[in-house]
Amino acid sequence: MAVRKAMVAGNWKMNGSLELVKQMSDAINNVKSQEMDIVLFPPFPLVPAMIASGVPTGAQTVSENTPGAFTGEVDGLLLKDLGVTYVLVGHSERRSIYNESNETVAEKFARAQDVGLTPILCVGESESEQESGQTKQVVAAQIDAVIEKLGVAALKDSVIAYEPVWAIGTGKTASPEQAQTVHKFIRDKIAALDSTLAQGLSILYGGSVNEKNSELLFAQTDIDGGLIGGASLKAESFTAICNSAKGTV
């Protein structure tokens, strides 16, 4: 059976400062472990400072296009040259606010891999979709868009993050059992196409994760860590979450 490494990723969204970069890098350097990966996703202007601090750094999005006349966009090759290692694709805020379709997300996923970045594919359902029993259908469609474009093998060099939209920034959190059910569904879905790949694929949970609920969430069989929002802006909270992920996979 493939061995998965735990991961804790912090998405700062449109928050942060140079001072916070220093605080977080000092804190993270004290909890680094061979048992897990830690990566932070600051806003673009803070990326060079984060990389210089020694903390593995990701980008919050990437253009699906190659370099050209796309004002305001950032190409993956430039991110790679700066030292970025991961990129989020398909975060619910990009899907809902900026109207990124499943197909656009698949194109961003492809561009990230083309230049050597590791995409973290974000999937998840809205509150209305969850209430109407469409969770698995929605999540499957989001994953299928990537598989249809690139083949299931492309998921080998990626991470999936399940983030129920109704739990992001709301204080609501899927119970450990609810989250595990969806994570198992994702892994089983991919295993039907490639069982070895599925066993080695890291699947993170995101959605109001904090230092109080992270240990129970990360203890679930198919949850390999977390994609953290607000708590990743507080050194004490984020390091506590990181410590709860050690040795859980």
CORFENGI-V508236 format. One record per residue. BURIAL is # if it has 24 or more other C-alpha atoms within 12 Angstrom, else .. D_LAST is the distance of its C-alpha to the last C-alpha in Angstrom with 2 decimals. Layout:
[[BURIAL,D_LAST] [BURIAL,D_LAST]]
This chain:
[[.,12.21] [.,10.82] [.,7.80] [#,6.08] [#,6.10] [#,5.72] [#,9.38] [#,12.09] [#,15.42] [#,18.72] [#,21.58] [#,24.85] [#,26.98] [.,30.66] [#,30.19] [#,30.04] [.,32.42] [.,32.79] [.,32.61] [#,29.25] [#,27.95] [#,29.08] [#,27.66] [#,24.19] [#,24.15] [.,25.31] [#,22.64] [#,19.72] [.,21.08] [.,20.75] [#,17.01] [#,15.88] [.,13.23] [.,12.31] [.,8.62] [#,8.93] [#,11.72] [#,14.29] [#,17.15] [#,20.19] [#,22.57] [#,26.01] [#,29.29] [#,30.87] [.,33.41] [#,30.79] [#,28.76] [#,30.85] [#,30.63] [#,26.86] [#,26.63] [.,29.22] [#,27.22] [#,24.49] [#,21.73] [#,20.09] [#,22.08] [#,22.07] [#,24.99] [#,25.24] [#,27.14] [#,29.05] [#,32.28] [#,32.31] [#,35.54] [.,36.58] [.,38.68] [.,41.82] [.,43.69] [.,40.85] [.,41.68] [.,38.81] [.,36.07] [#,33.85] [#,33.23] [#,29.94] [#,31.71] [#,32.91] [#,29.45] [#,28.19] [.,31.23] [#,30.52] [#,27.08] [#,24.92] [#,21.72] [#,20.33] [#,22.33] [#,21.89] [#,23.76] [#,24.82] [#,24.06] [#,25.97] [#,28.48] [#,29.32] [#,29.73] [.,31.88] [.,33.82] [.,34.35] [.,34.52] [#,32.01] [#,31.97] [#,29.29] [#,31.39] [#,31.59] [#,27.84] [#,27.56] [#,30.18] [#,28.34] [#,25.16] [#,27.45] [#,29.17] [#,25.99] [#,24.94] [.,28.58] [#,28.65] [.,25.30] [#,23.27] [#,19.80] [#,20.30] [#,18.03] [#,19.59] [#,20.06] [#,20.98] [#,22.16] [#,25.23] [#,28.03] [.,29.11] [.,31.99] [.,29.90] [.,27.47] [.,30.49] [.,32.11] [.,29.19] [.,28.54] [#,24.87] [#,23.75] [.,26.92] [#,26.49] [#,22.87] [#,23.80] [#,26.82] [#,24.97] [#,22.64] [#,25.62] [#,27.62] [#,25.38] [#,25.24] [.,29.01] [.,29.76] [.,27.52] [.,26.17] [#,22.68] [.,22.08] [#,22.15] [#,18.78] [#,17.24] [#,17.92] [#,16.83] [#,14.36] [#,15.17] [#,15.43] [#,16.69] [#,19.18] [#,21.75] [#,24.90] [#,26.25] [#,23.52] [#,23.85] [.,25.92] [.,27.42] [.,25.72] [.,24.73] [#,21.09] [#,19.82] [#,18.89] [#,15.30] [.,16.81] [#,18.59] [#,15.71] [#,13.61] [.,16.81] [#,17.19] [#,13.68] [#,14.22] [#,17.67] [#,16.64] [#,14.37] [#,17.19] [#,19.79] [#,18.53] [.,17.90] [.,21.56] [.,22.47] [.,19.99] [.,17.44] [.,16.01] [#,15.67] [#,14.03] [#,11.23] [#,10.60] [#,11.27] [#,9.30] [#,10.73] [#,11.33] [#,13.43] [#,16.66] [#,19.71] [#,20.93] [#,17.61] [#,18.69] [#,17.96] [.,19.09] [#,16.88] [#,13.64] [#,12.08] [#,12.92] [#,11.89] [#,8.33] [#,8.19] [#,9.10] [#,7.81] [#,8.48] [#,8.09] [#,5.96] [#,8.39] [#,12.16] [#,15.54] [#,17.72] [#,21.50] [#,23.89] [#,21.63] [#,21.01] [#,24.74] [#,24.58] [#,23.29] [.,22.73] [#,20.84] [#,18.63] [#,17.75] [#,17.02] [#,14.53] [#,12.93] [#,12.90] [#,11.30] [#,8.15] [#,7.97] [.,5.71] [#,3.82] [#,0.00]]
